[in-house]
Amino acid sequence: MQGSRPARRHIVVLFIDLSGSTELAERLDPELLMQILERYYAGCREAIFANGGVIEKYIGDAIMAVFGIPLSREDDALRAVLAAHGAMRSVYELADQLERTVGVRIGAHVGVAFGEVMVVGNTGTDVRVIGDTVNTAARIQSAAKEGEILLGDDVARLVRQHAVMEEVPPLTLKGKKDPVRAWRLIDVEPDRAGDAGADTVPLIGRDEELAQLTRLHERVIRERLCGMATLLGVPGIGKSRLVREFLHRLPPGVRVLTGRCPSYGIGATYRPIAEMLEDVNGDWPAVAAAVGPDGERTLRALAGNGQTPGVAEIARAVRSFLEVMADNRPLVVVLDNLQWAEPTLLELVDDCVAWLTDVPVLFVCVARPEIYELRPGWGGGMACGMSLELGPLSGADVARLVQELCAERVEVMAHADEALHWRVAASSDGNPLFAELMLETLTEGDGSLPPTITALLGARLDRLGGDEREVLERAATIGQMFTLGQVEMLGPDLSSGTPSGPVRSLQRDRLVRRGSQPGAFEFTQTLTRETVYSLTSKEQRADWHRRLADWLGEQEAADDTPFRSWTSGDISRHLLAACRFTREVRPFDPLLDELTDRAATALIRDGGEALHRRDLPAAIALLERGREILPKGREEHRRLAILISDAELARGEAGKAAAALDAAEEMLPGDPRTALTCTIQREMLGLRTGRGTDPEALRDRLEQDDDLSWCRFHQLEAWTHIDAGRFGAADQALRDGVARARAMGDRYEEDRLLGGLCELVQWSPTPVGEGLVLCADLLERFVGDRALLVPVLLTKARLLGLSGGLAEARETLDTAAHYVDELDLGLPAIAVTQVRGLVESLAGDHEKARALFRDAAAALHAAGHGGAAATLEIYAARETLRMGDSGLAARELDRREGPRQLRGEVTALALRAAVAARSADHPEALRLADRAAELVAATDDLCLRGDVLVEVAQVRRAAGRDPSGALRDALDAYDDKGASLLAHRTRDLLGDL
C-alpha cells in the first residue's frame, strides 16, 4: 500500500467473538477473568499473526482481523480460514481447561467474508478498513452458532480445494436485502489437492513444452544425471497442469516426491522437504538405515520430531535422502510455488543439484517470473537444465478448452451458449485458469470477475512500486491501450518525473507491452487492466475520467486526421464514468449537475447515431444509459422514449418498446405532451400487431407547436389510412409529417417518413414513373445506410415488375437480399421474400410465387404480424387458383388465420367468386364479384382495383355477362398507375372479346 493514501482493495475479513463471557464475569474474580481473556486474545493473535493477518480492532470480546494488508496474496482467504481454524482450536483448548478447573464453559463463533473495501493507513493501530465486507463478516459471525466457523460464498469458493465444508441454509442478515449464502467449515488442509487422475479435461496447447520436459527426463535417466527444469509462468497459465500431465505419463517405476512452498506460516523454510518425507512413511525403516543415524535424526527434526540442526547438516541429510531414493529407480522431485521459497531453501536446491552425481534425479521447479527478482541467476550454468516460460494459449486452444470444460460439466452445459463461449475465450487472454473461473462464474449468472482472479492479480499488483502502481492505475482508467502523453496528462505527481521509467518497469514485469499503434502501450492481459481499475479509488477515477473527456474533446475539435485511435464514444464513456463515480463518492459536488448533463447529452448523441446506422443493440445500450443518468423531469426523456421504443420494435421486442414509454411517463409525471406522444406511439405499436385504432380521437389533444407529437401522429394517421385502403390520404399524411420533421431539424424523423412515403408509392395513386424517381432520389440520400436502402430497393423492384422490367426487378431484389443478410435484418428479410413472390407472380411462375408467399406468411405469423400474414396467405391461394386447382384454392381460403386487412378481404372475395364460377355456381359467383367490385371502388390502390376488376370480368364472362366494362375500368386503373405490364395483358383480354 502506498503510504497512507486511501486505497481500494480486495481483502478477507475475519470476526471471532467469545461466547459465555458473561457467565465468566459473574462467577470469576476480575483478576482471574483478565488472565483468561488475555489467554483468549493471545491464542487468537497467535493464529492470526502466524497466517499473515492484521488485527484491525478489538470490540469487547470480539476481534476483527484482515488478510491482504499491506500486501494481497492469492491465498489470503486460505490464510484467513487457517487462522480461524487455529483460533477456534486455541479457544476450545482453553475451554476444556476452564471446565475442568473452574466449572465454566466458554466457546466462540467465527465469520469470514471476502470483498472490496477502502483501506486507510498502514498496518498497526492506525489502519482502518471501511466497506460492506466488514459488515457482512460481522453479520455472518453473529449468525454462526457456538463452535461454528461460517464462510461467505466467495471465501468458500476461494478455499474449496483446501477445505471440507457444508452449505448452510441462506442467512437472513440485518441490513442485507437478499439472503446470503454461507458454508460451515468442517476441516481445512492447506496442502489438500487433487491428483493427476482428477484431470478429466485434456491438456491443451502445451504439446511442445511437454515434449521438452519429457526429453530432459529421458536424458537424466539415460545418462544418470541430476537435472533441473524450471517452469515459469504467470498465475493460472497452466504450470501445475503441465506438471501433472508430465507425471501422469512417466514410465512405470519412476518415484515422485512433491513439496510445496507455502505463502503463509512462520518458519516454513523446510516445509517442502517435510512434505516429501511424509510421502515415504511406509519405506522409512529402509531409508533410515541407508542415511545413517545422524541423517535419520536430522530428517526427523525437519518433520518436527526433535531439535532442528544447522543448515549444513540439513543439506547433507537431504542430499543423502535423495541419493537413497534414487539409488534403485529414477526420481522426480517437484517443488511447487518456488517463488515463495525462503532463500535458504533455494540454496539447498542449488546444493543438491550440484552435489548429486551418478543418480537419475530430475528437479521440476514450478515458479512465477518473480523468482528471478529473488535469484537473478537461478538455474544458470547447469550442464543438464532448462527453463520453460509458459505463454498464453492461442485463441483456438482457448476455444477448445472452453468446449472441453463445458462438455465436462453438466451444470455448465445447461447454461452455456455461443455468446458465453465467445466472452470467456475473448476475455481470458489465453489464461486457462481465468477461462475456467470466468466460465464458472458467468454460468451462475454473475457478470463480474470471479474473486479468485481478483485475488491472483491483486497479489501481483501489490508488489509494484509507488510510481508503477500510479501509472498502471492511470493507464487502466484510460483503457486497454494508452500513450505516455495520456498518462502524463492525468497529473505530474510522479517521483520519477515522467511515466517512461515506470512503464519500462511494467514492461519488464509483463504487465504492459508495446501496442500496435506508434507510441502506444497496452495491457498484456485484459483482466489485469480490469483488476487494476477496480482497485483504483473511485474519487481518483472520477477526476481522471473527467480530465480524459475534456482532453479528448479538445483533440476532437483540433484533430482533422482521417483515422484516430479514439471516437466520440470514448468521450461518452469517460463522461459516464466520471458522472457515476462523482455521484457515488461526492454526491454534493456542485459540478455534478453540469457533468450529468454533459454525459447524458453525449450518450444520447452517440445512441442516436447508432440508431441511425441501425446498430440496434448499441443504440439501446447508449440511450438507456443516457436515460439512467438524465435527471427526472428533463424534457429529453420524451424523445429518448421514442428512440428506444423504435429500436426495440425494430428488434421485434414489442414489450420492451412499450416499457420504454412507461419509463418516460415515470420520469415526466403529469406532463401532457409526454403523455400524448407516448399514447400515439402505443397506438402505433398496436397497429403493428393487428390492433385497430382511431387517430382522430387524439387530434384535439395536439398543440400546434408540438412538432414531435405531430410527426408521430401523422405516421399513425398514415398507417391507419393504409389499413383502410386510403393510400392517397396516407401519402398526404406522410408528407405532412415530413414537413414537421424538417421544422424540427430532425433528420431521423425525416428519414423515417421519407422511407415510409417511398414504400407507399407501391399502392398509392402515385404513378410508377414518379415512384421510380423518388426511389432514385432516396437511393442517393441513403447511400451510406443500407438498412434504409432495403425498403427503397423493394419498392423499386415492385415498380419495375409492374412496368415489365422483370429481370431488373430480380437484380434489385438480389441486392436487397444481400444487404439484409449482411445486416442481419429481421422484418426486411420477410419483405424481400414477399416482393419476390409478387415479381414471380407477374412473371407467370405461379408455383414459385405461391411458395414464396407461404414462406413470408409463416415468418410474419411468427413475428406477430397476423394481419399482413393473412393477406399473404390469400395471395398464395390466388397463385393456387391460377395454377388451375380451384378446390385447393378454396380450402386454402377457408383455413387462413389472423386479423383481416381490406386488401386481403377484397382479394379473397374476388377469388371466392372465381372458385364459384369454375364450379358453375354462377349466381353465387356474380354476387361475390359484385361485392368485390363495390369494395374495391372505395380504395385508391389502383393495382388492387385493376386486379379485382379483371377477376370480376372473368366471372361475368363465365356467367354469360358482358365483361368489357370491368376490363376497361381495370385498364384505366393500370394506365393511371403506369403498370404497363398489367395494362398490356388487360388489352389482350379486351382484344379477345
N, C-alpha and C positions, 0 to 999 in steps of 0.2 A: 504494500500500500504506500502511496507516495505521500510522505509526511503526514500531516493531519488533515489533508484535503478530503472532504466527504467523498465517498465513492460508492457506487452501486456494485454489489457483489452477490454471488450465489453462495450461501453458506448453509451449514446444518446447525440447528438449534436444539439443545437438549435441556429439558427441565426434569429435575428429580426433587421430590418432596417427601418428607418423613411423615409417616402416619403413626399414631399412638403417642405423640409427644405431649399431648395434653394430660394423659394419664401419668406420664413420667413426671411432669411438673407438679402434679398433685401429690404424688407419693414419695418423691425423692427430695433429698436435701439439695438446695440450689448449687452447692459446690460439686456434688456428685453429678447433678444434671449437666452442669457446664462441662465436666470431663467427658461425659457420654456424648454430648453434642460435638465436642471437639474431635472425638474419635470418629464420629459420623462424618463430619466435614473433612477430616484428614483422609479417610478412606475414599470418599468421593473425589477429593482433589487429586489423590494419587492416581486413580483410574483415569481421570480426565487429562492430567498432565502427561501421563505415560503414553497416551494416544494422541498427543499433539493438540489438545483442546485448550481453550482460554476461558476462564471463568469471568463472565461479564458482570454478574452481581449475585448477591445473596438476598433473598426475600424471606425473612423469617427462617423457617426450616428448609425452605426451597433453595435450590441452586440452579442458576441458569448458566449454561456453558455453550460456547460456539466453536465450531470447527470450520476452518477456512480463513482464519485471520492469524497472522498478517498475510500468509500465502495460501492460496487454494491448492488442493491436491485432488486428483480424481477419485481418491478413496476417502474423502472427508466423511462420507456417510458411513462407510465401514468403520472408520476410527471412532465415530460418534457412537455407533452401536456397540463396539467393543468396550468403550468407556462406560456406557450404560450397563452393559452386562457385568463389567468388573465392579462398578459402584454398587450394583444390586447385590452381588456376591459379598462384598465387604459389609453392607448393611445387615445382611442376614447372618453373617458370622457374628457380628456384634449382637444381633437379636437373640441368637441362641445362647450366648454367654449371659446376657441380661436376664433371660428367662430362668436360667439355672441359678443365678446368684441373687437377683432381687425380685424374681417372680413377675416381671413386667415384660410384655412382648411388644416390640416395635416392628414396623415394616416400612416399605417405600413403594412409590409408583412413579413411572417414568414416561415421558412423552418426547418423541423426536420428530422433527419436521425439517424439510428442505425447501428453500425458496430464495427469492430475491429480496435484499434488504439494502438500506443505506447504512454505511459504517462510518462513524465519526471518531477520530482519534486513533492512537496507536494501541498496541497491546498494553495491558496494565489496568490501573484503576480508572483511567480516563476514557476507556473505549466505550462507545455507545452503539448499539445496534437497533435500528428502527425499521419496522415494516410488519406486514401482516403475518409473515412467517413466525415471528416471535409470539404473536397472539395464538396462532394455530398450535404451536408446540405446547404452549401453556394450557390451552383447552384440551388437547389430546392427553396431556399428563393428568389433568383433572378428571378426565373420563376413564382413565386406567384404574383398574381395581388394585387393591393391595397386592404387591408382588408382581404386578404386570409391567412389562415394557411394551408400550404401543408405538408403532411406527407409522408415520404418514405414508400415503401411497407412493410418493416419489422416493422416499427413503427406502421403502421396501423394494422398489424396482432397482435401485442402485446396489443393494446388497443381496439380491436374491440368489446370486451364485455362491454366497458365503454363509447364508443363514437359513435356518429352518424356521418357518413362520406359518401361521394360520390366520386367515382373514376373519375379522370380527364383523358383526352387523354394522352397517354405516352409522357413523356417530352424528348425532344432532348436537352441534356445538353452539354455544352462545355467540351471537354476532355473525354466524355463518348462514347465508341464505339457503345453501343446499347441504344435504348430508355429506359427510367427509369419510372417504374410505380409509380404513386403518387395518393394521396387521399386528397380531400378537407375536412377539419374539419368543421362540421356544429354545433355540440354541444358536450360537454363532461360531463358525470355524473359519478363520481368516484365510486358511490355505485350502479350503474346500473347493474343488473344481472337478469338472468332468474329464473323462479320459478320451483317448483318441476314438474309441468306438462310438462316442456320442456325436461325432460329426456326421450327420446324415446328409448335409449339403456338401457336394464335392468341392475340392479345391479348384478355384477358377483363376486363370490368368497368371499363374506362378510356375509354369512348367520349366522355364529356363532356370529360375532360382533353385527349384527343387533338384534339377539335374546337376547344377554346380555343387550343391551340398552333397549330393549322392556321390559324385566323382571324388570329392575331397575325402569322404569317408572310405571309399574303396581304396584310395591311396594309403590312408592311415593303416588299414588292415593289411594291405599288400606289403608295405614297407615297414610295418611295426613301428610307426612313428607316433608322436604326440602332436596333434594338430589343433588348430583353433579357428572356428568360423564365427565371425561377429555379424549378426543380423541387425540392421539398423532400420528404423522407420518411425514415423510419427504415430501417435496413439490411434489404434483402430485400423491400421493399414494392413494387418494380417500377418504379423510376425509370428505370433503364437500359433496361429492356424497352420502356417507353413511348417513349423517345427513339429506339430502333431502329425502332419501328413508324412514328414520325413521319418519320424519314429515308427509310425504305423507300417511303413514299407521296409523297415530294417530286416535283414535276413535273420532267420532263427539263430538263437544262441548269443545275440548281442545283448549285453547288460546295459540298462539305462538307469542313471541316477539323476534326480532333479532337485534343484534348490532354487528357492525364490527369494529375492531381496525385498523385504517389506519396506514400506514408506513410513510405517508407524512403529511405535515401541521405542524403548530405551535399551541401549546395549545390544543391538541386534546384528552386530558385525558378522558373527559366525552362524547366524540362523540358517542360511542356506546349507551349510555343512551339517548342522544338526539334523536338518530335514533329510539329507541323504542317509545319515546314519540310521534314522528311523526306518528307512526302506530295507535295511539289511538285518533287522532284528532276528529273523529266523536263521541267518547264517553267522550270527555274531560269534559263537564259540570258535569257529574256524578262523574268522577274521582276527579275533583277539589273539589267538595263538600265533598267527602269522606276523602281526605287527609288534609283538613282544609286550612285556609288562608295562614299560614306560609309554609305549604308544597306546595301549589299551586304557591306561589311566588318563592320558591326555584327551583321548576321544570321548571317554565317559564324562569328563569335565565339560566338554563342549555341549554335551546333551543335558548339562545341569546336574550331573552327579559328581560332585567334588569341586575342589578349588581349581579354577582355570589357570593353567601355566602361561608362560610368556609366549609372545607371537612366534619366536623362532622355534620353540618346542612344538607349538601348534602346527607350524608349516611342515616340520619334519614328519609329524604324526599323520597329517593329511596326505602328504606325498606317499608315505608307506601304505596308507589305507587304499589309495588309488592304485598303487602298484599291485597290491594283493587282489583287488577287484578285477584288474585287467590281466592277471597272470595267465589265466587259462581260457579266457574268452574276451573278445573286443568290448570296450567300454565307451559309452557316450555319456558325457556329463553336460547336463543342460542347466545353465544359470540364467534365470529369467529376471527381467527388470533390473539389469545390471547398472543402469543409471542411478539407482538408489543405493548402490553398494557403498559401504564405507571405504575409504582409501586403503585401509588395512586389508580388506578382502580382495581388492583389486591387486594389491601387491602379492597376496597369496596365490592368486590365479596365475600371475606372471611367473611366480616362482615355480609353480607346478609345471607349467608348460616348458619352462627352461630346463628343469631337472629331470623330468620323466623321460627315460630312454628305453628303447627296446620293448615297449609295451604299446599296444594299439589303443590309444585313448584320443577321443575327439571331444574337445570342449566346444559347445554351442552356446555362445553368449548372445543373449537377446537384450537389446537396449534401444534407447532412443538416441537421436543425434547429440543430445546434451552430454553424453558420456565423454565426448571429445573436449568439452569445456573442463571436465574434471581431469582427464588424462589425454592431452593432445596427441601423444604418441601411441595411443592404445592399439595393440595388435601389430605394430610395425616391426620390421626386421625378422619376422618368423620365416623359417625355411618351409614350413607346411601350414600356411594360414591364408585366410582371405576375409574380406569384408564385403557384405552384400547390403546395399541400401534399397529397400522396397519402395518403389514409387507408386503413384495412383494407378488403379486399374483403368484399362481403356473403357470407352463408352460401351462398346459391345460386351465386354466382360462384365461390367456393372449391370447391364440389362439382363444378361444371362443369370447373374447372381440373384437379382430380384425375382426372376421367374422361378429359380430353384427354391428360394425362400418361401415364395407363395405356395409352390407345389408341396413343400414340406410341412406347411402349417395349414390345417383345415380352417382354423379361425381367421387366418389372414386371407385365404382364398375366398371366404364368404364375403369379405368386404372389398377385395381387390378389383380394380378396374384399370383400363389402359391409362387413364389420366393419372391415377395414383402411381402406377409403374413409372410413368414418364417423370413425374415430380421427384420421386425418390432417385431415379437414375441421374436426373439432371442436377439435383441439389446435393448429392453425396460427395461430389468431387473425387470419385474414384476410391473412396474410403469404404471398405466392406463393413466395418462396424457401424459407421454412420448410416449406411444404407439399411442395415438390419434394424437399428434402433429407430430410425425415422419411419420405416415401414411399419414397425410395431405400433408406434405412437399414432401415426396417421390413421391406421385401420381402427384404432379405438376412438376416432372422431376428434382427436386433439390436433389442431393445426400448428401448434407451437413445437419448438425443438425439444426433443427428449432431454430430461435433466441430466442424463448420463453424458450426453455430448457437451452440455454446458460445463459439467464438472471437468471433463477431459481437457477442453480448450481453456477453461478458466485457469487451471493449474499451470498451463504453459504460459499464458499471458502474464501471470503474476510474477514470473521470473524476469520480466523485462525491466530495463532501467526506466527512469522517470521520463526522459525525452522520447525514448522509443514508444512507451505507452501513450504519451501525449500525441505523438504523431500518428500512431495507429488509431487512436480514438477520433482524431480529426479526419483521417482518411476514411474510416468506417462511416462517418457522417456524410462525407462527400458521395460515397458509393463504392461499387466494386472496383472501379478504375478511378485514378486520381493523378494529379500532377503536383510537383513540388510547389509550383506557384499557388495552387489552390490551398494546399496545406499551410503555406506561409501567410496567405491572405486571411486565414481564420485567427491569426494572432501571432505576435512576435515573441511571446514569452517562452522561449526555449533556452535552456542553459547553454546549449551548443551553438546558439545564434541562428543557424539555418537548419532546415529539416533534412538536408542532404546527408549529413553524417548518420543521424538516426535511421534514415531509410536504407543506407548501406548496411547498417547492422541488422535491420529487419530482413534484408535480402539474405544475409548470411544465415539467419535463423529460419529461412524458408517460409516466412510469413507473408512476404510480398515478393513480386518479381517484376521484371520489365513487361510493360504492356505492349499490345500490338501497335499502338499509335506512338509516333515520335514523342519523346519526353514524358510518356505516361507510365504509370506503375499500376499494378493490380494485385489484389489479394490472391495468394496461392490457392486458398480454399474459401469457397463462399461461406461455409459455416463459420470459419474464423471471423470473417467480417461481421456476420450476424451476432456472434457472441460478443465481440468487442463492442459493437453498437449497443447491445442490450445492457452491457455493464458500464456504459458511459452515463454520467449524470444527466438526468432529463433537463435540468436547468442549463447545463452546458450545451446539450443538443439543441435546445430551443434557440439559443443565441447563435450557434453555428449555422443552423438551417436558415435562420433569417438572413444572416450575412451572405450565405450562398445564394439565396433567392435574389437579394439586392445585386450581388455581383453578376449573376447570370443575366439579370435584367439589363444591366449596363452593357454587358457584352452583346446582348441581343440587339440593342439599339445601334451599336457601333460595328458589328460584325456583318460584312456583306459577302463572306465566302460561301461558295455553293454548298459545301458539306461541312458539318460541325459534329463534334463528338457529344453534343447535348441537344435537347429540344425544349420547347416550351413546357412539355410535360415535366421536365426536371425542375423548372421554376415552381410549378404547381405542387410537385412532391415536397419540395423544401418548405414552401409556404404552409402546406397542410401539416407537416410535421412540427414546424415552429408554432403554429397555432395550437395544435393538440398538446404539446408539452408545456407551452406557456399557460394554457388553461389548467393543466394538472398541477403545476408547481407554483405558478404565480397568477392565480385567478383574479387578483385585483390590479394587475398590471394595467396602467392607463392606456397603453398602446395595444391592448388585446383586441379591442373593437376594430381598430384600423387593420390589424393583422388578419382578423377573421374576415373582414370584407375583401381584402386582397386575395386571401386563399380561396374563398368561395367564388369570387369573380374568375380567378384563374382556372379553377376546376370546371366551372360551368362553361367557360370558353373552350377548354380542351374537350369537354364532353360533347358540346355542340359540334365541334369539328369531327369528333369520332362518329357521331350520329350522321353527319353529312356524308362521310365516307363509308357509312354503313358498317362500321366496326361496332356492332351492337353490344357485345359484352363489355368492351372498353367504355363505350358511351354510357351504359347503365352504371358501371362502377364509378366513373368520374362524376356523373350527375348526382348519383346517390350520395357520394362523399360531399359534394358541394351542398346538397340539401341538409346533410347531417350537421354541418358546421354553420350554416346560414341561420342567424337568429330567428326565432319565432316572430311573426308579424311583418317580415320583409316581403314586399310585393313580388320579388323574384320567384317566390315559391309557386306562383300560379303558372308561369311559363315553364319552370322546371318540371312541374307535374305533367304538363302536356308532352314535353320532350321524353321524359321517362316512360310515359304511357305509350307513346308512339313506338319507342324502341322495344318495349316488352311485347307489344302487339305484333311487331314485325318478326319477333322470335316465336310467335304462336303462344305467348303466355298471357291470355286474356285476363286471368285472375290477378296477376301481378300488375297488369296495365291498369286495372280498376283500383288496386291498392295504392298506386301512386297518386291517384286523385283523392283518395281518402286522406292520405298524408298531407296533401296541400291544404285541405279544409281544416285539418287539425292545426296546421301552422298559421293559418289565416282565419281564425274563427270569426264568424259573423260578417265576413267581407262579401258583399253581394256579387261583385264581379268574379271573384274566385268561385263562388258557389255556382254561378251561371256557366262559366267556362267549363267547370268540371261536369255539370249536368249535360251540357252539349256533348262533351267528349264521351260520357257514359252512353248517351243515345247512339253515338257513332259506333261504340263497341257493341251495342245491342244489335245494330243493323248488320254488323259483320257476322253475327251468329244467327241471323234469320229472324230477329225480333223486330216487329213493326214500330213506327214512331210517327209523331205529328210535330214537325218542327215549328209550324205556325203558332203553336201554343207557347213557344219560347220567344217569339219575335218581340212581343210587347215589353219584355224584360230587358232588352238590349239598349244600352246607352249609345248615343250617336258616336262618341269618341272612343269607344271600347273596341279598338281595331282587332285585337286578338280574338275576342268573343265573336265578332262579326266574321272573321276569317273562318273560324271553326263552324259557325252557323251556316255559312254558305256551302261549306263542304257537306255538312249534314243535309242541307236542303237539296244539294245536287244528288246525293245518294238516294234520297227519298224519291226524287223525280225519276231517277234511273229505274228503281224498282217498280215504279208505276208506268214505265214505258214513255215518260215525257222527256225525251232526250234533248230536245231543243231548250226546254226550261232548265234542264240540268246544265247544259252548255252555258247558259246565261248566268246561272248561279256561280259556276266556277270562275267565269270572267269577273264577276263582282268580287269574288274572293281574292283574285289576283290583284285587283285594284287596291284592296285593303292591305294586302301584304306589302305592296310597293309603298304605300303610305307609311307603313311602319319601318320600311327599310329592312324587312326580314326576308332574307334570301331563302332560308329554309322553308318557310311557309309558301313563298312564291314558287319554288321549285316543286313542292308537293302539288300545288294547284295546277301548275302547267303540265305536270305529268298526268294528273287526272284528266285534264282537258284533252290531252293527246289521246289517251285511251278512249275517251268518249266519242271521238270522231269516227270510230268504227260503227257506231249506231246512230249518232245524231244526224240531222239533215245536212251537215257539212259535206260537200261533195268530196269524192275520193281525191281529186287533184289538189284541192285545198288542204285536205288532210295530209297528203304526202309532203306538201310544202312545210306544214307545221312540223312534221316528223323530221324533215331535213334541218329545220331551224333548231329543234331541240337536240338532235344528234350532235350538232355543233356546240350548243350551250352546255351539254352534259358530257362532252368528250372525255373529260378526266374522271368520270364517275360511272363505271359500268353498271352499277346497280340501278342507277336512274336510266341508263340506256336500254335496259332489258324491256320495260314496258313500251318504250318508243319503238323498239325493233319489232315487238309483237304487233303493234298497231300497223306498222309499215308492212309487215308480212301479210296481214289480212287484207289491207287495202290493195296491195299488189295482186293478191289472189283474185279479188273482186274485179280488178281491171284486166285479168287474163295473164298477168306475169307470174305464172306458177313456178317456173324454175328459179326466178329471182326471189320469190317468196320463200321457197325452201332454203335457199342460201342464207337469207336473212334469219330464218329460224335456226339454222345451224350456228350462226354467230351468237344468237341469243342463248342457245343451249350451252355453248362453250362458256359464256360469261356466267351463266347460272351455276355450272359445275365448278368453275374456279372460285366463285364467291360463296359457294355452298348456300344458295338461296332456297328457301322452302316453297312458299306460295308461288313465286315466279316460275319455279320449275313446273308446277302444275299447269300454270297458264301456257307455258310453251307446249305442253302435251295437248292442251285444249285447242290451241290455234293450229297445231299440226293436223288435228282432226278436221278442222274447218277447211284447211287447204287441200287435204286429200279428198274430202267430200267434193270440193269444187273440181278437183281433177278427175272425179269419177271412180276413185278407188274406195268403194263403199265399205268393203270388208276391213281394210286398214283403218279407215276413218272410224268405224264402229269400235274397234279395239282401242283406239286412242281415246275416244270419248269415255269408254268404260273405265280405262285406267285413270283418267283425270277425275271422273266422278268418285271413284273409290278413294282417291287421295284427298279430295275435298271433304268427303264424309269424315275421314279420319282426322282432318284438321278442324272439324266443327263447322264447316260451311255447307249446311244442309240444303239451303235454297239453291245455290249455284250447282251443287251436285245433282239435285233432282232435275234441273234443266238439262244438264249434260246427259243424263240417263234417257231423257226424251229424244235428244239428238241421236243417241246410239240406236234407239228404236226406229228413228226415221231412216237411218242407214240400213237397218234390217229390212224395212219395207221396200227401200229402193233396190235391195238385192232380190226382191220378189217373194219374201217369206212373210205374208201378211198375218198368218196365225201366230208366229213367234213374236212379231212386232206387237200384236195385240196383248200377248202375255207380258211382254216387257213393259208396256204402258201400264198394265194393271198392277204390277208389283213394285213399281218405283216408290221410293220413300223420300221423306223430307218435306219441308215447307215449300209452298208453291210461289213461283215468280210469274209475272204476267207473260214474259217471253215464252216460258215453258208451257204455260196453260194454253196460250193461243196455238202454239205449235202442236201440242197434244190434241187439241180439238180438231185441227186440220188432219192430223194423222188418223184419228179415230174415224173421221169422215171417209178417208181414203180406204181404210180397212173395211168399213161397212160397204163401200161401193164395190170392192172386189168380192165381197160376199153376196152381191146383188141385193143388198138391203138398201135400195136407193132412197126411200123416204127418210130413213134414219140418217143416211149419208148426207142428203141435202139439208136436213135440219142442223146437223153438226157443222156443215160447211157454212151455212148462212150465219150461224152463231159465231164462228171463227172470223168471218168477214166483218161482222158487226164489231167485234172486239178489236180487231187489228186496225180498224178505221180510227180508233182513239189514240193510236200511238204514232209518233213521228219517226219511228225506226223504219226507214224506207226499205232496207233489205228484208227485214222481217215482214213488212207489208207485202213486198213482192213475192217472197217465198210462200206465204199463206195463200195469196190470191192465185198463184199457179196451182197449188193443191186444190183450191176451190174450183178452178176452171176444169181440172181433170175430173173431179167428182161430177160436176154438171154435165160434162161431155159423156161420161159413162151412163148418166141417167137420161140421156137424150135431150138435154137442155143446151142452150147456146153458151159456150164458154168464152166467146170473144170479148165480152165486156170485162170480165175478170182478168183476162190476159192483157188487154190494153191498159187496165189500171196497174197491173204488175209491171208492164213495160215502162209506164210513166215513172213509177217509183224507182225502178232500176236506173233509168236515164237521169232522173233528178239526182240520184246518189253518185252517178258516174260509174256504176258497177257494170262495165261493158261486157264482161264475160256472161253474166246472167241475162243482160239485155239481149245479147246476140242469141242465146238459147230460147228466150221468150219469143223473139221474132220468128225463129224457126218453127215454133209451135203454132204461131198465128198463120204462118205460111202453109202449114199442113191442114188447116181447116178447109 
